[in-house]
Amino acid sequence: MKHRTTLVAFTLTSVLALAACGGETATDTTTTTTTSETTATTTTTPDSTRPGGPHGAHDHPAHGGQPPAGIQTEENPTYPVGSQVILTADHMPGMNGAEATISGAFDTTVYSVSFTPRHGGEPVTDHRWVVHEELVNPGEAPLPDGTQVVLDAGHMSGMQGAEATIDYSTQETVYMVDLTAGGMTMTNHKWVTESELRPAG
């Protein structure tokens, strides 16, 4: 009787141990598959999401994040936060004529820049816009046209840390907006200048 009890206990222990190992193996397989799929998505994004030029709508993040540290809020903007506006900019497909909501208004120098993405994609020219606070150790604003800078902005893939050339600058209120363009809904999209907006309605 004692021998049978010991045998049953040993058998149950073996079954449980095998089940536990099987569970770990299944989990590892799932993790590997998920990681592989994520890597594939990340790798193909820069090349497959550039419809209508180098600023392809889906190459921008769905959420633009918070404004950069040190940027000055515009105290009395023409379009306060929450205002409905119509965009007249064509930074990406579907943007021109789209309705948007102002999510931030700032007083800073704004630059158009040209750069080659760090992932090695096609050069981007006249990227509008990058604010002074999104440059690495930029010195005093405004920087002259042709100045070589390093970008500290992640508006699109391969931008963060890329070397860039300032094409030109403007000193006007710049806005973050929430909008839908090219079938993609974006919040805190950076950036649109005041001259690229008109009142909705």
C-alpha positions in Angstrom: 0.0 0.0 0.0 2.8 2.4 0.9 4.6 1.5 -2.3 1.4 2.4 -4.4 1.0 5.7 -2.6 4.6 6.6 -3.3 4.2 5.6 -7.0 1.0 7.7 -7.4 2.7 10.7 -5.8 5.7 10.4 -8.0 3.5 10.1 -11.2 1.5 13.2 -10.2 4.7 15.2 -9.6 6.1 14.2 -13.0 2.9 15.2 -14.8 2.8 18.6 -13.1 6.5 19.2 -13.9 6.0 18.3 -17.5 2.9 20.6 -17.7 4.9 23.5 -16.2 7.7 23.0 -18.7 5.1 22.9 -21.5 3.6 26.1 -20.3 7.0 27.9 -20.3 7.8 26.6 -23.8 4.4 27.9 -25.1 5.0 31.3 -23.5 8.5 31.5 -24.9 7.2 30.7 -28.4 4.5 33.3 -28.1 7.0 36.0 -27.0 9.3 35.1 -29.8 6.6 35.4 -32.4 5.3 38.7 -31.0 8.8 40.2 -30.9 9.4 39.0 -34.5 6.2 40.6 -35.7 7.0 43.9 -34.0 10.5 44.0 -35.5 9.1 43.3 -38.9 6.6 46.1 -38.5 9.2 48.6 -37.3 11.6 47.7 -40.1 9.0 48.2 -42.9 7.4 51.3 -41.6 9.8 53.9 -43.0 9.7 52.6 -46.6 6.0 51.6 -46.8 4.4 54.7 -45.4 5.5 57.6 -47.6 2.6 58.2 -49.9 2.6 61.6 -51.5 6.2 62.5 -50.8 8.7 62.3 -47.9 6.3 63.4 -45.3 3.9 60.4 -45.7 1.0 60.7 -43.3 1.5 57.4 -41.5 5.2 58.1 -40.9 4.2 60.5 -38.2 3.3 59.1 -34.8 -0.4 59.0 -33.8 0.4 60.9 -30.7 3.0 63.7 -31.0 3.8 63.7 -27.3 4.3 66.7 -25.0 5.9 70.0 -26.2 9.7 70.2 -25.8 11.2 71.4 -22.5 11.8 75.1 -22.3 9.3 76.2 -25.0 7.4 79.3 -24.2 3.6 79.2 -24.2 1.9 81.9 -26.2 -0.1 84.0 -23.7 -2.6 85.5 -26.1 -2.8 83.3 -29.3 -5.1 84.1 -32.1 -6.4 80.5 -31.8 -6.6 79.4 -28.1 -6.4 75.8 -27.1 -9.7 74.1 -28.0 -10.3 76.3 -31.1 -11.6 74.6 -34.2 -9.5 75.6 -37.3 -9.1 74.6 -41.0 -5.5 73.7 -42.0 -4.1 75.3 -45.2 -0.7 73.5 -44.9 0.2 70.5 -47.1 2.9 68.9 -44.9 1.3 65.5 -45.6 -1.5 63.9 -47.7 -5.0 64.9 -46.6 -3.8 67.8 -44.4 -4.8 70.7 -46.6 -8.4 71.6 -45.9 -8.7 69.3 -42.9 -10.5 70.4 -39.8 -8.4 70.4 -36.6 -8.5 71.3 -32.9 -5.8 73.4 -31.3 -4.0 71.5 -28.5 -1.2 74.0 -27.8 0.1 77.4 -28.8 3.7 78.5 -28.4 6.0 81.5 -29.0 9.3 80.4 -30.5 11.4 80.4 -33.7 10.3 77.8 -36.2 12.5 76.2 -38.8 12.2 74.3 -42.1 14.9 71.7 -42.2 16.4 69.1 -44.6 17.9 65.9 -43.4 18.6 62.3 -44.2 16.8 59.9 -41.8 19.1 57.9 -39.5 17.7 54.6 -40.8 19.1 55.4 -44.2 15.8 56.3 -46.1 15.4 58.9 -48.7 16.6 62.5 -47.8 13.8 64.7 -46.5 13.7 68.3 -47.8 11.8 71.3 -46.4 10.4 69.4 -43.4 8.0 71.9 -41.7 8.4 72.4 -38.9 11.0 72.1 -36.1 11.0 74.5 -33.2 14.2 76.0 -31.8 13.8 73.9 -28.6 14.0 70.7 -30.7 17.6 71.3 -31.7 20.6 70.0 -29.8 22.5 72.9 -28.1 21.3 75.3 -30.7 22.5 78.6 -29.2 20.6 81.8 -29.6 17.6 82.0 -31.9 17.1 82.6 -34.7 19.8 80.5 -36.4 20.8 81.6 -40.0 19.7 79.7 -43.1 22.2 77.0 -43.9 23.2 76.3 -40.3 24.1 72.7 -39.6 22.2 71.3 -36.6 21.3 68.0 -34.8 17.6 67.3 -34.4 16.1 66.4 -31.0 12.7 65.8 -32.4 10.8 62.5 -33.2 8.1 63.8 -35.6 8.9 61.0 -38.1 11.0 57.8 -38.3 14.8 58.4 -38.4 14.6 62.0 -37.3 15.8 61.9 -33.7 19.5 62.6 -33.7 19.8 63.2 -37.4 22.1 65.9 -38.7 20.1 68.6 -40.6 20.4 71.9 -42.4 18.2 74.8 -41.7 16.4 75.9 -44.9 14.7 79.0 -43.5 12.9 80.2 -40.3 9.9 82.1 -39.3 8.9 83.9 -36.1 5.2 83.4 -35.6 2.9 81.6 -33.2 3.2 77.8 -33.7 0.5 75.3 -32.8 0.1 71.7 -31.9 -3.2 70.3 -33.4 -5.4 67.2 -33.2 -6.6 66.1 -36.7 -7.3 63.3 -39.0 -5.2 63.2 -42.2 -4.6 60.4 -44.7 -7.0 58.2 -42.7 -4.9 58.5 -39.5 -6.1 60.3 -36.4 -3.3 62.3 -34.7 -3.1 64.2 -31.4 -0.6 66.9 -30.5 0.7 66.9 -34.1 3.7 69.1 -34.4 3.8 71.7 -35.9 1.5 74.2 -37.8 2.2 77.9 -38.0 -0.4 80.6 -37.6 -0.2 81.5 -41.3 -1.2 77.9 -42.1 -4.5 78.1 -40.3 -7.9 79.8 -40.8 -11.0 79.8 -38.6 -13.4 76.9 -39.0 -16.8 77.9 -40.3 
